[in-house]
Amino acid sequence: MEMVMAQNRKTTAPINVGVVMDMDEWVGKMGLSCISMALSDFYSSDHGSDYKTRLVLHTRDSKRDVVAAAAAALDLLKNVEVEAIIGPTSSMQADFIIGLGEKSQVPIISFSATSPSLSSFRSPYFIRATLNDSSQVQTISSIVQSFGWREVVPIYIDNQFGEGIIPFLADALEKINARIPYRSIIPEFATDVQIKYELSKLMSMQTRVFIVHMTTSLGTRIFTKAKELGMMSEEYVWIITDAMANELTSMDSSAIEAMQGVIGVKSYVPRNKRLENFTTRWKLKFQQENPTILNAELNVFGLWAYDSATALAMAVEKSRTTGAPFQKPNISGNATDLEAFGVSKDGPKLLQAILNTTFKGFSGDFQIVEGQLQSPAYQIINVIGNGAKGIGFWTRENGIVKELNLRNTNNVYSISKANFGSIIWPGDTTSVPKGWVIPTNGKKLKIGVPVKDGFSEFVKVTTDFTTNTTTVTGYCINVFDAVMEALPYYVPYEYVPFAAPGKFTESYDDLIYQVFLGTFDAVAGDTTIVSNRSQYVDFTLPYTESGVTMMVPIKDDNSNSAWVFLKPLTWELWLTSFCSFVFIGFVIWLLEHRVNEDFRGPPSHQVGMIFWFAFSTMVFAQKEKIVSNLARFVLVIWFLVVLILTSSYTASLTSMLTVEKLQPTVKDVKELLKNKEYVGYLQGSFVPGLLRKMNFDEDRLKYYNTPEECVDLLSKGSANGGVAAVFDEIPYVKLVLANYCSKFTTVGPTYKADGFGFVFPMGSPLVPDVSRAVLSVTESEKMVQIEKAWFGESTCSDSSTSLSSNSLGLDSFWGLFVIAAVAAILALLIFLTKFMQEYWHIIKRSNLSFCERVRIMARKFDRKDYSCHTFKKSELRDTMRDSAHMDCSHSPNDNLSMLSSPRTNGPPSPSISSYTEQSFHFPGEVGTPPLHEENVAVSTTQESVIQSAVDLSAGQ
């Protein structure tokens, strides 16, 4: 078909443009119609009417054939010498035509070839005026991740179009930890039998999430057969790419009915009045040109065709394309058609003009970047009823959103399924399918179990050779059975021992690796969760207590019993207590020395008093009366410290004398390493690797298989061919201690391990459900019943705690010592402040050296403080007694001499003259110094007594 656009009054230059389409395909018919309307609308507009160029379309039918498409393009390039080609329809056809366009330097513009294998990097003259299939894989992976599906099966057509998206889809799914266990490839011209066979194969698998990427004609057949086989029911998930989602409006009602509940991804086209008016005009025109096609609906491919023709018209005018004849190659002799066509002179200019053309098209913003149209937002749809309903959007900035706001600047990425609208899944249900089921082919899961020589309480495999049947029992097996029963669905399985007949499982690593190889579907047993194993398998949550501990023999501790009284306290606490007693005694002596006769006397007596008084407080045996309030304050705090310390010491010593008769033979790992002792481990476990990391030599490791062998090795000891300690996981250790708690105990720290877990293949959809079931069982009474059934109830107390009677350390009491020290220092500071204030006139004398002032202050401190109430009472009591005696035995004139007579108790009373005449010269002082402070500071009581004696003498 050749159509020359109507010219305006101005002279216009015709530019030949080729169109290669599948004219009997819906996309071809719709595309050609939209291209024709685009040029008509453009050149009739105010802007386009002034253009000096007009596109002349030369259409060719590619007839759904790659060779026919190539022949049509070759004819257009050789015979018509078109400046550009719009088309072809399919990616397979475009692959060869792109090469022709590059050779002739003619731009190839396709609005429907979406395969990622077609790229402008391969040929700069290829322009994809549609979306690359790879741009939608992030939307699909976000849907899969949002609903938590772990396995996905792609179903795609066996051609360049179908295969092109798969590498990008696989990479996107891998990023969200979703696996592709199988790829279903449907031949392009598959028969119904072939389709049913492939779908039946998918039914026998456990995965129920399918991503369909194929042409509309083949895709509708797939869904029709899937419905016949019952694959459009509950538990199935079908996701279609935009190849089918964009053409839903062109499908017949039977195909739509077969696709009920399907989720689709399609490019989002913003609706506006301009687009609605065009859609109405297009329907009228298309109905006139194709009266046999009823209820035709325009889709995004038609809009891309319209925008492509508009962009080309604008670029031709902008590049000043003249339609000059091609430059013919210089070829001598007979030349093939591929060699005979020339090269466009305007091609490079036109290509750059197309790449620089931008405008607001019907499909959105038209802008070619890196040779293709940029992807806008994607709309997520749900096939319901007679059509599709939008349930959300996906954008590169915000992820999945319920409502699209292109002006939103909040770049918070989310894939929450709460952002979806209501979804009707296959089977007319609103419940989200879990994405997998137990295979329908009757195959049971093969559960590998270890064959053990000992510790049969955990796993025990018994073979009846007469009936050739195998029975698997044990604690781990009962837990696995309970967990599988707790699943919300039925899972058939059978136990398969991992060992040759009559042999035992040598390595648990080998057993677990069989799951990775596919020999087993899972492993149930006493398999420990270890990081290196998790590199190739998945573990469920643990169902036992975790950790590795050290078990050692215990012995009677009769040695050093004579010094057991020293063990309750560590040497740091003993030393701190001794220093504290001495310090408190010294502080009390300082505070009481000037005011208390009990703290005076010769130096040796005073030193002895410091130690006697301090240590007597330990048993509260001190007899000395405390006079100073500051000393009383210090003692109150100190008595509290002593009470707590002595009580703790008594309790600890009592515990040692009554409990600590048994002691472990080894205290910690360092002792084992230092003495190069032998240690044991359970054969087949991961513990040897842990011991090597702890720097144990390989030749110092011994294995055992049964509890009896473990007990025998420990009983012999390292020096007699046994071991000094064994390292094992807590469940095994508890099993041994349940029967031998009087012989062995656990010591040292518990080394971190994750406990026993069930093993499944990496990415298995069973793991989350089984882990939830493990939590349900372990938190129920069922777990207690299983433990009692296999391990019974131990009558032994926890030996690790009962045998532990560590000495009390400073860490437990340093707070008390700090309180006592602060109280003592505070009282001492108050005392020194008052004392220095009393004799400040001596301290500030500048004519005395520092040493002289220290000696004077020391003498002052060594003398009694007669201002203290204790000495006042003593003086008055002695004076009154002496006065009464003189009244009876002496004359009144002797009263004065009584004052100077020595007293029988206390210091001698000075005579009256001593208060008036006696003075002391300070060393180096000239002239008459002031009276000595001690003589001047006569107490009020003494003055009153002297005055009474004088009055009595005068009266006589």
HULIN-V9115 format. One record per backbone hydrogen bond with DSSP energy under -0.5 kcal/mol. CO is the residue of the C=O (numbers start at 0). NH is the residue of the N-H. Records with the same first field share a line. If there is no record, write none. Layout:
# HULIN-V9115
CO=NH + NH
This chain:
# HULIN-V9115
0=58
2=4 + 56
11=13
12=53
14=55
15=82 + 83
16=57
17=85
18=20 + 59
19=87
20=22 + 61 + 62
21=24
24=28
25=29
26=30
27=31
28=32
29=33
30=34
31=35
32=36
33=37
34=38
35=39
36=40
37=41
38=42
39=43
40=44
41=44 + 47
44=48
46=49
47=50
51=12
53=14
54=4 + 56
55=16
56=2 + 58
57=18
59=20 + 61
61=64
64=68
65=69
66=70
67=71
68=72
69=73
70=74
71=75
72=76
73=77
74=78 + 79
75=80 + 81
82=106
83=17
84=86 + 108
85=19
89=93
90=94
91=95
92=95 + 96
93=97
94=98
95=99
96=100
97=101
98=102
99=103
100=104 + 105
103=343
106=84 + 108
107=109 + 126
108=86
109=128
111=113
113=132
114=117
116=118
118=121 + 122
122=125
124=107 + 126
125=127
126=109 + 128
127=372
129=372
131=134
132=135
133=136
135=139
136=140
137=141
138=142
139=143
140=144
141=145
142=146
143=147 + 148
144=147
149=178
151=153
152=210
153=155 + 183
154=212
155=185
156=158
158=162
159=163
160=164
161=164
162=165 + 166
164=168
165=169
166=170
167=171
168=172
169=173
170=174
171=175
172=175 + 177
173=176
178=151 + 180
181=153 + 183
182=184
183=155 + 185
184=186
185=157
186=189
190=194
191=195
192=196
193=197
194=198
195=199
196=200
197=201
198=202
199=203
201=204
202=439
205=436
207=209 + 236
208=152
209=211 + 238
210=154 + 212
211=240
212=156
214=218
215=219
216=220
217=221
218=222
219=223
220=224
221=225
222=226
223=227
224=228
225=230
226=229
229=232
231=426
232=235
236=209
237=262
238=211
239=264
240=243 + 244
241=245
243=246
244=247
246=249
247=250
251=255
252=256
253=257
254=258
255=258
256=259
258=261
260=425
261=382
262=239
263=380
265=378
267=269
271=275
272=276
273=277
274=278
275=279
276=280
277=281
278=282
279=283
280=284
281=285
282=286
283=287
284=288
285=289
289=292
291=293
298=301 + 302
299=303
300=304
301=305
302=306
303=307
304=308
305=309
306=310
307=311
308=312
309=313
310=314
311=315
312=316
313=317
314=318
315=320
316=319
325=327
326=342
328=330
335=338 + 339
336=340
342=326
345=349
346=350
347=351
348=352
349=353
350=354
351=355
353=356
356=367
358=360 + 365
360=363
363=360
364=366
365=358
366=368 + 373
368=371
370=127
371=368
376=267
377=393
378=265 + 380
379=390 + 391
380=263
381=383 + 388
382=260
383=386
386=383
388=381
390=420
391=379
392=400
393=377
394=398
397=413
398=394
400=392
402=404
404=407
408=410
409=411
410=412
413=399
415=418
416=419
422=424
424=427 + 428
428=424
434=207
438=441
444=446 + 493
445=447 + 520 + 521
446=495
447=523
448=497
449=451
450=504
454=457 + 458
456=474
457=475 + 476
459=461 + 472
461=463 + 470
462=464
463=467 + 468
468=463
470=461 + 472
472=459
473=477
474=478
475=479
476=480
477=481
478=482
479=483
480=484
481=485
482=486
483=486
491=444
493=446
495=448
496=498
497=450
499=502
503=505
506=510
507=511
508=512
509=513
510=513
511=514 + 515
512=516
513=517 + 518 + 519
514=517
520=760
521=447
522=758
524=526
525=527
526=756
527=529
528=753
529=533
531=534
532=535 + 536
535=761
537=759
546=729
547=750
548=727
549=746
550=725
551=744
552=664
554=662
555=557
557=560
559=562
560=563
562=565
563=566 + 567
565=568
567=807
569=573
570=574
571=575
572=576
573=577
574=578
575=579
576=580
577=581
578=582
579=583
580=584
581=585
582=586
583=587
584=588
585=589
586=590
587=591
588=592
591=594 + 595
593=864
595=598
596=599
601=605
602=606
603=607
604=608
605=609
606=610
607=611
608=612
609=613
610=614
611=615
612=616
613=616
614=617
615=618 + 620
627=631
628=632
629=633
630=634
631=635
632=636
633=637
634=638
635=639
636=640
637=641
638=642
639=643
640=644
641=645
642=646
643=647
644=648
645=649
646=650
647=651
648=652
649=653
650=654
651=655
652=656
653=657
654=658 + 659
658=660 + 661
660=556
662=554
667=671
668=672
669=673
670=674
671=675 + 676
677=723 + 724
678=701
679=726
680=703
681=684
683=507
685=688 + 689
686=690
687=691
688=692
689=693
690=695
691=694
696=699
697=700
699=678
701=680
703=682
705=709
706=710
707=711
708=712
709=713
710=714
711=715
712=716 + 722
716=719 + 721
717=720
724=679
725=550 + 727
727=548
728=731 + 732
729=733
730=734
731=735
732=736
733=737
735=738 + 739
736=740
739=742 + 743
742=553
744=551
746=549
748=750
750=547
754=528
755=542 + 543
757=539
758=522
759=537
760=763
763=766
764=768
765=769
766=770
767=771
768=772
769=773
770=774
771=775
772=776
773=777
774=778
776=779 + 782
779=782 + 783
780=784
781=785
782=786
783=787
784=788
785=789
786=790 + 791
787=791
791=793
796=798
797=800 + 801
798=802
800=803
802=804
807=569
808=811
809=812 + 813
812=815 + 816
813=817
814=818
815=819
816=820
817=821
818=822
819=823
820=824
821=825
822=826
823=827
824=828
825=829
826=830
827=831
828=832
829=833
830=834
831=835
832=836
833=837
834=838
836=839
838=841 + 842
839=843
841=844
844=847
848=852
849=853
850=854
851=855
852=856
853=857
854=858
855=859
856=860
857=861
858=862
859=862
863=865
864=867
867=871
868=872
869=873
870=874
871=875
872=876
873=877
874=878
875=879
876=880
877=881
878=882
879=883
880=884
881=885
882=886
883=887
884=888
885=889
890=893
891=894
893=897
894=898
895=898 + 899
896=899 + 900
910=914
911=914
912=915 + 916 + 917
919=921
921=924
926=928
929=919
931=934 + 935
932=936
935=937
938=942
939=943
940=944
941=945
942=946
943=947
944=948
945=949
946=950
947=951
948=952
949=953
950=954
951=955
